[in-house]
Amino acid sequence: MEPLSWSGALGPFLNPLMLAAVVVFVAGFLANTVMTLAGLRAGEMVVNPDHTLSLRRTPVDYALMSMKYAVLLVLACCLVYVVAGVVIAAPETTGIIGAMAARLTPVWIGLVALFAVSITFKRKLGLYGKLFDSMIGMIGFGLVMFWIFTALFAGMVATHGPIDVISQMRNELPGSPLPSPEDGQYAWYLLGGDNLGRDVFSRMVYGSFEVLKIAPLATLFAFMVGITLGLPAGYYGGRLDTVITFIANLVLAFPVILLFYLLVTPEIVAAGVPNYLSLVLFIFPLLFLVVLFNSRYRTQPPVRNVIVSVVLVLGGLAYLSLISDKSDPDLPLLFRLWPEALDLFDIPGNLLIVFVSVVFVNSPTVFRIVRGIVLDIKTRDYVAAGQTRGEGPWYIMLWEILPNARGPLIVDFCLRIGYTTILLGTLGFFGLGVSPESPDWGSTINEGRRLLTIYPHPALPPALALMSLVLGLNLLADGLREESLRD
């Protein structure tokens, strides 16, 4: 079986077009730079004698137009590769790019369906719908959703298992065929093999799931901790504000990466520090939900009692299941007292440590942001109106102040997921990820860097994946910030 080329049979037609587009783009960029330095500017609207408007173009305009159409041509060629890969579905014809596009078919379908529905009903979807009025926001949202769908459909997209080893495929180049594929086994390593003979493409795909199962949920927990503490600190002030702010500043005094590194080191883990932190931090989501619904329905006791009871029962079971693990004899007795019959789930030790570390590191920063927003908003007229109506403090904080702070908080949430993703990648790079054989991107980059000068292909795909996800989150945050300011 022959190795796959990158572009397959489409290369002789599309590659020259892409190369020409790149040359035109570079030439336009250089020309634009030179003309700008020489003092030339883009054209402007002028009034004609018949009182009509027309655009007077300059060479700068033509340079910018050449760059624009060059980019569009490259995007069109990439689209042809993707469509051909999905339609033809023959790796020998479409090459590595087309084969990967074919494997990603569920992701393309999900993206098309999501964008079609969202754009159709965007005027009814609030801030989310307004995101589709911003090109930057749409690009960022598309990148983020690409990796979310990839994580959800990882089992369908990946060609092999994340830890499946074929010793003959060690450090094989992208497109290398398997020496003797079994029935039903994918016949190529699309992005080559790593130093153990595992498929780089499959590990990159499964790595998205490893990252996205931690970063968003851990960031959400950190926001619940920060909001639950930041609202009363900013609203009441006084000693409560002083004490909580002092503790937050104490945590923030440590460099983030150093604090993160300390929390996952074996000595700290052996002392049980992450487990005791989970005992405290995981109670905040439960407190947040109880206070939220109690303040909302306090004038309707029957409804409030039912909702709060359900939250307490389900949230309590989830909380006790999160902090307990009877299978680990090294844990203190406190964490093994919960009956096994009521233990709904167990989180693997390494995953729990990383999760708690993310929540602990991010919570003080979220607290500072929420506190600052509350200090500003609590002086507004609608807060005074709520106090005049006799509304309780927690109702005002959760149902008057918090909704009006959603714009900055949503933007910070997106950015913080990006920061967390980078932190997780850094931990994996230092060998402190969720597990040694985990396909998370940081661990994969670390394994590939050892032979980077000889075999760059194992390290580059996860590095580019990490970069694209963080870029998407930053662009999404920019789009949300832009639309929230207009709101």
N, C-alpha and C positions, 0 to 999 in steps of 0.2 A: 504494500500500500504506500502511495506516494505522500510525502509531507504536503501540508497545505501552505499556500502563499497567503499573504495578507489580503490581497484584493481579488484573487482568483481570476476568472475569465473576464471580469469587468474592468480589471486594472488597465489594460491597454487603451481603453476608451476614456475612463474617468480620471486616471492618475495624471495624464497630461493637462487636463482641464484644471485640476486642483493645483498643479504646479504653476500653471500660468496665472491662476488667481492669486497665489501666494506672491509671485513676482510682481504682479500689478499692485497688490496691497503694499508691499515693501516700497515700491517706487513711489506710489501715492503718498505714503507716510513720509518718506524722505523729502519729497517735493513740498509737501505741506509744511514740514519743519523749516526747510530753507526759506520758503516764502514768508512764513510767519516771523522768522528772525530778521528778514529783510524789511519788515514793516507792512507787508501786504495783509489785507483783511478779507474776510468773506463778503460776498455781495450783500446789498441792502435794497430795500424797496424804494423806488423813485416814483414821483408823480409825473405822468405824461402831460403834454399840452391839452389833451382831451379829458384831463382830470381822472384818468384811469391809473391804476397802480401796476407796475411791472417790476420784476426782479432783475437787477443789473448784476450779472455774474462776473466773477473774477477767476483767475487761475486757481485760487484757493478752493473755490467751489468745485471746480472740475477734479482737483486732487481728492477732495473729500468724497465726491461721487464715485470716483474710481475705487476708493477703499470700501465704500458701502457695497457696491456691486460685486467686488471681489469676495467679500465676506458672504454675500448671498449666494454666490456661485459655489463656494466651498460647502455651505450648508445644504445646497441643493444636491451636490454630489454625495454628501453623507446620507441624505435622505434616500437617494437612489440605492446606495449600498444596503441600507436598512430594509427598504421595501423589497428589494431583490432577494435579500437573505430570507425574509419571511415568506415571500411568494414561492420562490424556487425551492428553498429548503434543501439544497444539495451543496454540502460543504466543498466538494470538489470543484464546483462551478463558482460559488460566491466567495470562497476563501475564508480566512479566519474572521474577518469583520462580518461577513454575511452569516457565517455559522453562529457567531455570538448573537447577532440580531435575531436569528431564528430561535435560539434558545430563550431569548428575552421576550418572545411573543406575548405571554401573559402580562408582562409589564407594560408593553405598548398598548394592549387592549385596555388595561386599567387606566392608563394615563389619558387615552383618547376619550374613554367614557367619562372620567372625572372632569376633564376640561370641558367636554361638550355640555354636561349637565350644569356645571358651575357657571359657564358663560351664559347659558340660556336663562338661568334664574338668578343672575348676579344681583339684580336690583332688589331681590327679596332676601338676600343673605347677609345683610348688614356689612360689617367691616370685612368679613371674608369675601363677600361679593365685590366690594370696592377694590380688593386686591387685583382683580382682573382688569382694572383700568390702568394699572401700572405695568409697563413692560419689564422693568427690573423685578418687580414682585412676582410676575408670572414666570420669569426665567428661574428665579430662586425657588419658587413653589414647585416648578417642574423638576428641578434637580433633587429637591428633598423627597418629593413623592416617587421619583424614579427609584431611589434607594429604599424607600418604605415598601413599595411594591416588590422590589427585588428580594427584600427580607421576607415578605409574606409568602412569595412564591419560590423561595430558595430551593425547595425540593424538586420543583418542576424545571427551574432554570439551570441548576448545576448539572454538570455532565457526569460527575463522580462524587463519591462521598468526601467529606472534608478531611478525613484521616485515612482514607484508603491509600495504601502504599503499593506501588509497582516498582520494584527495585531497578528494573531495566530502564525506567523513565527518569532516573535521577539527573537533574540539571539539563534535561532535554529542552531544545529550543521550541518556541511557539509553533503550533501546527504539526508537531511530531506525532506520527501514528503509533498506536500501541503495537508491540511485537506480535501478540496473538490475542486479539480481543475475543472475549467470550460472547455467546449469544445474548443479544439485548444490551451489550455494553457499548458505550460510546467509543468510537474507534480512534479518537484523537485527544491529545492534550492541547486545547486551543491556545492557552497562554503558556504552554510549557510545563515542566515539572520542577519542583524545588529540590533541595539537597537530599531529601529523603525519598523522593519519587512520588510526591503527592501532587495532584492537579492544582496549579496556581489559580486557574479560572474558578474552579469550584470553591476553593478556600476563600477567594475574594467574595464570592456570592454569599457563602455562609457567614463570612465575617461581617457583612452588613447586618445580619440578624443578631450577631453577638453584640455589636455596638448599639443597635437601636432597641434592644430589649433592656438596656441599662440606662442610657443617657436620657431619653425623654421622661421615663417614669421616675428616675432618681431626681431629675430637675423639678418635676411636679411635686414630689415630696418636699424638696427644699423650699419651693414656693409656699407650700402650705405651712411649713414651719416659720418661714420669714413673715408671711402675712399674719398668722395667728399671733406672733409676738410684736410685729411692727405696728399693727393697727392700734392696740391699746397703748403702746409706748408713745406713739405720736399724738393720740387723741387725749389721753389723760395727762401725759407729761409727769413732772414731779419725780419722786423717788423710783417709781416703777421704770420710767424712761431712763433714769440715770443708771440703775443696776443692769438692765438688759443691754443698754448701749455699751457699758463698760465691758461686759462679757463678750459682746460682739467685737469690740475693738481689740480685746485680748486675743481672740482667735485670728482676727485680720492682721495682727502684728507679725504673724508668721508668713513667710512667702508661701503662696498657694501650693506650688509644686512640691516644696519641702514638706509642708504639712500633709499633703496627700501621700507623699513617699513614706513619711513616718507612720501613718495610720495603717499601711499595708505591709510593713516590715514584719518578719516572723516574730521578733521579740515582743512587739506591741500586740500582735495577734495572740501570742501565747499567754499574755497577761489578761486577755479577755476584754480589752478596751473596746473593740468594735461591737462586741455583744452587749456590753452595758450601754454604749451609745444607741444601739438599736432599741433597747428598752425604753429610752427617753424619746428619741426622734420619731419612732413609728407611732407614738401615741398622738402626735399632733394632727395628722389627717383625721383621726377619729374625733378629736376635740373640735376641730374646725367644722366638720359636718354637723355635729350635734349643736354647736352654738349657731351655725348658719340657719338650720331649720327651726330651732327653738325660737330664735329672734323673729323669724319670718311668720310663724304661725302661733305666736304667744297669745294672740287674741282669739284663737280657735283651739281651745284645749283638747277636744277629742282628736282633731286632725294632728295636732302637734304631738300628742302622746303616741299615736300610732307610728308616725314617721320617725320620731326620735327612738322609739323602742326598736324598730326595725334596724335603724342605723347602729344602735348600740349592740344588738345581737350579732348582726352580720359583721360589723366592723370589729367587734370584740373578738369573734372567732378568727377573723383574718389577722388581727394584731397578735393574738396568742400563738397562732400558727406561724407567723413570721418570726417571732423571737424564740420559739422553741425548736429543738431538734434532739429527739431522744436517741437518734442513731450515733451521736457524737459523744463518746464517753469523756472526752477531755473538757467538755463544757461544765461550768459550775452547776450545782444541783438545781439552782433557781430556774435554769433554762431547760431542765429535763423533767419538771414536775407535771407539765400539761399532759393529760391522758392521750395516748396514741390514737384512740378511736375518734377524738375530736380534733386531731392534728390534720387539717385539710391539705396542707402541702408543706414541703420543706425546701428551703433555698440552699443550694450547695454552699459550703463554707466560704470558698474563694469569692463567689458571686456576692454573698452577703457582705463580705468585708469591703469589696469595691463599692457596692451600692451604698452602704452606710458612710463610707468615706466621701463619696460624691455629695450626699445630702449634708453632711457636717461641714464640708468645705464651702458649699454654696449658700447655706442658710444665713450666715451673718451678712453677706453682701445683699441678699434679697431683703433682709430685715432693714438695712440702712436705706435702701431704695424706697421701701414701703413707708418707713417712718418719715422720710423727707417729703413724700407725696402727701401723706396725711397732714403734716404740719402746714402745708400750703392749702389743701382743700378744706380743712375744718373751719376756715374763716369765711367760706363762701356763704351766700345768702340761703341756698337751699338746705344747708346743714342747720342754720339757725331756724329755718322754717320747720324742719323736722323736730328740733328741740322744742319749739313752741307748740307743736301738735302733741307733745308728750311722748314721743317715741323714745324707746330705751337706747342706751349708748351703743349696745352691740348691733341693734337694728340700723342705727345711723352709720356705724362703721362698715357693716357688711352690705347694706342695701342702698346706701346713699353715697358714701365715700368710695368704696371699692369699685363699683361699676364705672365711676367717673375717672378712675385711675387705670382702666383696663388697657388703654393705648400704650403707655410706657411699659406696663408690666408684660403685655404680649410681646412687644419688641424685645424686652430684656430676656423673656423666656426663650425666644428663638436664638438669640445670641448666646445665652447660657448653655443651651444644648450643644452649640458649636464648641464652646470652651470645654464642656465636659467631654465631648468626642475627642478633642485634642488631648485632654488629660488621660483619657482611657488609652489612647494610642501611645502616649508617652509611657504610661505604666507598663503596657504590653511590650514596648520597646526595651524597657529595663528588666523584663522578665517577671513583672509583678502583676500580670493580668489575671484573668479568671482561672486559667489552668494552663499547664505547660503545652498541651496539644491543641489549645483553643485556636480556631482560625481567625480570631479578631485581628484587625488590620495592624495594630501595633506589634503584636507578636510575629506576624508574618513578615513585616518590614525588618524586624530585628533578625529573624532567621535568614532573610535574603541578603542583608547587608554584608555578611561575612565574605561572600564571594561576589560582591557588587561589581568589582572591576572586571571580572571574568564572565559572570552570568548575571546581567542586570535584570533579566525578565522576572525572577521571583519577587523582587522588591518593588518594582515600578508599579504594577497594577494596584496593590493595596495602597500605596502612597498616593496615586492619582485618585483612587476612590475616596480616601480620607479627605484629600484636598477638595474634591468636587462636592462632597457632602457639606463640609464647613463653608465653602463658597456659597452653596445654595442657601444655607441657613442665614448667612450674612446678607445676601441679596433679598431674601424673604423678609428679614428684619427691616431692611431699608425700605422695601415696598410698603410694609405695614406702618412704619413710622411716617412715611409720606402721606398715606391715606388717612391715618389717624389725625394728623395735623389738619387735614382738610375737613375732617368730620366736625 
